[in-house]
């Protein structure tokens, strides 16, 4: 699958900026204003041109990822990739575009600084691209990665959307402790790594009797039922399995 760059939003901004400059120039016929507006338009044009001329390549195939992004300019075989994570953080003022992060295998020859962290297990990785920069929908990209990457590919979007919603009781389980425990369980299930699931299951089973009760905490019965399902899922869900509802 070959990803294609989407039209940069700067093109639309440039169009509106140019129209606005022309209208403003007609209303305020000032030579100084003309020079200022011309400079702003030229700078914006330069940014758009540089962005469009920047080399880009992102092919997903049986041999691996053929890339010209994030400082990489070569084929990265699947053997050099331990995980490829598709994540979409919660919405913020700056947006919430889904992104792809690569966690290299220990034998990888990738020499780029690994300044990012996997949202699954915190391992060092490299963000390859924000998917708002490509034309293909995130679901199509995910399907191609699942087909060729197999168990290396982790789609965290579904797990983000499936986080449980507990009722608040006058006296219930401490919210922060429950949230932290649930997040670790969700991340372990998403990781596809048996060792991580078993480790988190042991942690979950130890924590079950130690969660503090607080004022206006989560409904204890709902949390207990959810953690029962999580414990069973962590014990039995294989690498290709499906998380129980």
Secondary structure, DSSP 8 states (H G I E B T S, - for coil): -B--B---HHHHHHHHHHHHHHHHHHHS--HHHHHHHHHHHHHHHHHHHHHHHS--EEEEETTEEEEEETTEEEEEEGGGEEEEEEE-----TT----EEEEEE-TT----S---EE-TTT--EEEEEEEGGGBSS-HHHHHHHHHHHHGGGEEE-HHHHHT-----EEEEEE-HHHHHHHHHHHHHHHHHT-HHHHHHHHHHHHHHTTT--EEEEEE-HHHHHHHHHHHHHHHHH--TT-----
